[in-house]
Amino acid sequence: MIKIIPSDHIEISTSLSKTEVNKKLQKNIQAKRAFEFRLTPPKNQKFFEGKLEGNNFQIQRIISGRNSFVPQIKGSFKESVTGTKITMDLKIHGFVIAFMALWLSGVGLALLGILYGVITQGIDPLLAIGPMIMFAFGIGLVHFGYKLEKEKSISVLKKLVEGQILNNTFSNKT
């Protein structure tokens, strides 16, 4: 089954202690900034924005430009036998999900209306191509934008904590 809105559950293992992971995250997370559009990141930029409270964090990668599909990363870390285990859930921002649901619903209704007209009134079936392309474009945009930024975010986090991925599952959590 194809999931319209992507999300992931990821676990990273590192040989660093919980205290070292906390220090590295603290050093690389800044408070969430107000909306701004930059083509290049400012100097002395940290990698993530959000918050770190105890062993829990809610962050997103800081990017130049704009991508509404940057994963929101909600995670925690705890001691393990070999060091520290970081568990994270990645998903798209709730506002973006609501907007895309509205977009896809509108395009889907237009498609159903055209298909109804094709069946009952003999309307040209080629009119359905436009809404079909728009629906496919919407889904493709969500998946492409999310996957591109997900890979970058995970890569930066892995490098930051000197870890490796233990588990990467396609999540159905909301």
C-alpha positions as CSV (number, residue, x, y, z in Angstrom):
1,M,0.0,0.0,0.0
2,I,1.3,3.4,-0.9
3,K,1.3,5.9,1.9
4,I,0.2,9.4,0.8
5,I,2.0,11.2,3.7
6,P,5.4,9.8,4.5
7,S,6.9,9.3,7.9
8,D,9.7,7.2,9.4
9,H,10.9,5.7,12.7
10,I,14.7,5.6,13.0
11,E,17.1,4.3,15.6
12,I,20.7,5.3,15.7
13,S,23.4,3.7,17.9
14,T,26.5,5.5,19.0
15,S,29.4,4.6,21.3
16,L,29.2,8.0,22.9
17,S,27.8,8.3,26.4
18,K,24.4,9.9,27.0
19,T,26.1,13.0,28.4
20,E,28.3,13.3,25.3
21,V,25.3,13.0,23.0
22,N,23.4,15.6,25.0
23,K,26.4,18.0,24.7
24,K,26.7,17.5,21.0
25,L,23.0,18.1,20.4
26,Q,23.0,21.2,22.7
27,K,25.9,22.6,20.7
28,N,24.1,22.1,17.4
29,I,20.5,23.0,18.2
30,Q,19.4,26.6,18.2
31,A,16.0,28.0,19.2
32,K,13.3,28.0,16.5
33,R,13.6,31.1,14.4
34,A,10.9,33.3,12.9
35,F,10.2,32.8,9.2
36,E,13.0,34.1,7.1
37,F,14.1,33.4,3.6
38,R,17.8,33.1,2.9
39,L,19.7,31.7,-0.1
40,T,22.8,31.0,2.0
41,P,22.9,30.1,5.7
42,P,24.3,32.7,8.0
43,K,27.8,32.3,9.5
44,N,28.1,30.3,12.8
45,Q,24.9,28.5,11.9
46,K,23.9,25.5,13.9
47,F,22.6,22.4,12.1
48,F,19.2,22.2,13.7
49,E,16.6,24.4,15.2
50,G,14.1,23.3,17.9
51,K,14.5,22.3,21.5
52,L,16.3,19.8,23.7
53,E,14.8,19.1,27.1
54,G,16.6,16.4,29.1
55,N,16.8,13.3,27.0
56,N,14.1,14.4,24.5
57,F,14.3,16.7,21.5
58,Q,12.1,18.2,18.8
59,I,14.1,19.5,15.9
60,Q,14.3,20.2,12.2
61,R,17.3,20.7,10.0
62,I,18.1,24.4,9.2
63,I,18.2,24.8,5.4
64,S,18.8,27.7,3.1
65,G,15.8,28.5,0.9
66,R,12.4,27.0,1.7
67,N,11.1,23.4,1.7
68,S,7.9,22.8,3.5
69,F,8.6,19.1,3.6
70,V,11.6,19.2,5.9
71,P,11.0,16.4,8.5
72,Q,10.0,17.4,12.0
73,I,12.2,15.1,14.2
74,K,10.9,14.1,17.6
75,G,13.2,11.9,19.5
76,S,14.9,10.7,22.7
77,F,18.1,9.0,23.7
78,K,19.0,6.6,26.4
79,E,22.0,4.6,27.6
80,S,22.5,1.2,26.0
81,V,25.0,-1.6,26.4
82,T,27.3,-0.2,23.7
83,G,26.8,3.5,24.4
84,T,23.6,5.5,23.6
85,K,20.6,4.6,21.5
86,I,18.7,7.5,19.8
87,T,15.1,6.8,18.8
88,M,13.4,9.3,16.4
89,D,10.1,9.7,14.6
90,L,10.2,11.8,11.4
91,K,7.1,13.4,9.9
92,I,6.0,16.3,7.9
93,H,4.7,19.4,9.8
94,G,1.0,19.2,10.6
95,F,0.1,22.5,8.7
96,V,1.7,21.1,5.6
97,I,-0.2,17.8,6.0
98,A,-3.5,19.7,6.3
99,F,-2.7,21.9,3.3
100,M,-1.9,18.8,1.2
101,A,-5.0,17.0,2.4
102,L,-7.1,20.0,1.2
103,W,-5.2,20.1,-2.1
104,L,-5.5,16.4,-2.8
105,S,-9.2,16.4,-1.7
106,G,-10.0,19.3,-4.0
107,V,-8.3,17.7,-7.0
108,G,-9.8,14.3,-6.1
109,L,-13.3,15.8,-6.1
110,A,-12.7,17.5,-9.4
111,L,-11.5,14.1,-10.8
112,L,-14.6,12.3,-9.5
113,G,-16.9,15.1,-10.9
114,I,-15.3,14.7,-14.3
115,L,-15.5,10.9,-14.2
116,Y,-19.2,11.2,-13.2
117,G,-19.7,13.5,-16.2
118,V,-17.9,11.0,-18.5
119,I,-20.2,8.2,-17.3
120,T,-23.5,10.0,-17.2
121,Q,-23.3,12.8,-19.7
122,G,-20.7,11.6,-22.3
123,I,-18.1,14.2,-21.4
124,D,-14.7,13.8,-23.1
125,P,-12.6,11.4,-20.9
126,L,-9.4,13.4,-21.7
127,L,-10.6,16.1,-19.3
128,A,-9.7,13.8,-16.5
129,I,-6.0,14.0,-17.4
130,G,-5.5,17.4,-15.8
131,P,-6.8,16.4,-12.3
132,M,-4.9,13.1,-12.5
133,I,-1.7,14.8,-13.3
134,M,-2.3,17.4,-10.4
135,F,-3.0,14.6,-8.0
136,A,0.1,12.6,-9.0
137,F,2.2,15.8,-8.8
138,G,0.9,16.6,-5.3
139,I,1.8,13.1,-4.0
140,G,5.2,13.1,-5.8
141,L,6.0,16.6,-4.4
142,V,5.4,15.4,-0.9
143,H,7.5,12.3,-1.2
144,F,10.3,13.9,-3.1
145,G,10.6,16.9,-0.8
146,Y,10.5,14.8,2.3
147,K,12.9,12.1,1.2
148,L,15.5,14.6,0.0
149,E,15.5,16.4,3.4
150,K,15.1,13.2,5.4
151,E,18.3,11.7,4.0
152,K,20.2,15.0,4.7
153,S,18.9,15.3,8.3
154,I,19.8,11.7,9.1
155,S,23.2,12.0,7.6
156,V,24.0,15.2,9.7
157,L,22.7,13.5,12.9
158,K,24.7,10.3,12.3
159,K,27.8,12.3,11.7
160,L,27.2,14.6,14.7
161,V,26.8,11.7,17.2
162,E,29.3,9.4,15.4
163,G,26.6,6.8,15.1
164,Q,25.0,4.3,12.7
165,I,21.5,3.4,11.9
166,L,20.1,0.4,13.7
167,N,16.5,0.5,12.5
168,N,14.8,2.5,9.7
169,T,11.2,1.6,9.3
170,F,8.4,3.1,7.3
171,S,6.1,4.4,10.1
172,N,2.4,4.5,10.1
173,K,2.3,6.7,13.3
174,T,0.6,10.1,13.0
